[in-house]
Amino acid sequence: MPKPYTLYAAKGGGSMIVELAFAETKLPLKIVDIPWEDTGWSSRRLKRLNPLGQVPTLILPNGDAMSESAGIMLYLAERAPTAKLAPAPTDRDRARFLRWLVFLVAAVYPTFTYGDDPKRWLSGDEQAAKKLRAVTDDHRKMLWKFVEKQIKGPWFLGRKRSALDFYVWTMSHWRPGKDWMSKECPTLHAIAGRVRELESTKKVAKRNGLP
Ligand SMILES: N[C@@H](CCC(=O)N[C@@H](CS)C(=O)NCC(=O)O)C(=O)O
């Protein structure tokens, strides 16, 4: 029996992207749920593995820690090419995949990092913290609308499913929420709906306590 990977996760968080990817790769995975209160810079459980205290944090079978969902996606795509997490390096969709993968983690994800708990950045200034939440939420809407204009469906890259679709499904549960997405970004909303129908997703959704 090969040694399993260990995923530090938090219910409903970005660790769902990695859970879904693992479900597709069929690589052995053990999941350790961290309470949300114990994520972040002062996380008791995560700090020694990932100074940001974020999920997903993955422990490889050799004991090395790996954070950053995009790095994990690329790593898993190499380990399990049949899971179709990423187009092959020779595939013409590879460049688009890389562009949007980095866009999702470098542009969209940080809007949550700064907006989820804005007091962390602006302690003692409640007004400024409120404003930071509002402007990062607005910025994210602009980013999603930009993505919406660039894609045609049925999947993010068109005919081929990839890990990008797992990001869309996961993030569709977060602000601004499904109602906004269905109205303003119907292609992205439809992608999230398609991912929701996958058997792997049903299991991940149940484990994460999603309706
Ligand atoms: N760049 C990271 C972002 C991970 C991230 O922001 N995770 C959130 C949960 S969805 C988290 O752990 N937040 C707690 C915090 O940042 O304090 C990635 O792509 O994996």
The ligand as an SDF file (V2000), in Angstrom:
LIG
                    3D

 20 19  0  0  0  0  0  0  0  0999 V2000
   -2.4720   31.1390   -2.7450 N   0  0  0  0  0  0  0  0  0  0  0  0
   -3.0900   30.1490   -1.9230 C   0  0  0  0  0  0  0  0  0  0  0  0
   -4.2990   30.7530   -1.2360 C   0  0  0  0  0  0  0  0  0  0  0  0
   -4.8800   29.8210   -0.1830 C   0  0  0  0  0  0  0  0  0  0  0  0
   -5.8810   30.5210    0.7090 C   0  0  0  0  0  0  0  0  0  0  0  0
   -6.0250   31.7490    0.6870 O   0  0  0  0  0  0  0  0  0  0  0  0
   -6.6090   29.7470    1.4980 N   0  0  0  0  0  0  0  0  0  0  0  0
   -7.5760   30.3040    2.4280 C   0  0  0  0  0  0  0  0  0  0  0  0
   -8.8020   29.4290    2.5120 C   0  0  0  0  0  0  0  0  0  0  0  0
   -9.7400   29.3990    1.0470 S   0  0  0  0  0  0  0  0  0  0  0  0
   -7.0070   30.3630    3.8180 C   0  0  0  0  0  0  0  0  0  0  0  0
   -6.3760   29.4200    4.2630 O   0  0  0  0  0  0  0  0  0  0  0  0
   -7.2590   31.4730    4.5020 N   0  0  0  0  0  0  0  0  0  0  0  0
   -6.7950   31.6910    5.8360 C   0  0  0  0  0  0  0  0  0  0  0  0
   -5.8380   32.8500    5.8930 C   0  0  0  0  0  0  0  0  0  0  0  0
   -5.2940   33.2700    4.8570 O   0  0  0  0  0  0  0  0  0  0  0  0
   -5.6240   33.3110    6.9950 O   0  0  0  0  0  0  0  0  0  0  0  0
   -3.4760   28.9520   -2.7920 C   0  0  0  0  0  0  0  0  0  0  0  0
   -3.7150   29.1270   -3.9880 O   0  0  0  0  0  0  0  0  0  0  0  0
   -3.5030   27.8120   -2.2740 O   0  0  0  0  0  0  0  0  0  0  0  0
  1  2  1  0
  2  3  1  0
  2 18  1  0
  3  4  1  0
  4  5  1  0
  5  6  2  0
  5  7  1  0
  7  8  1  0
  8  9  1  0
  8 11  1  0
  9 10  1  0
 11 12  2  0
 11 13  1  0
 13 14  1  0
 14 15  1  0
 15 16  2  0
 15 17  1  0
 18 19  2  0
 18 20  1  0
M  END
$$$$
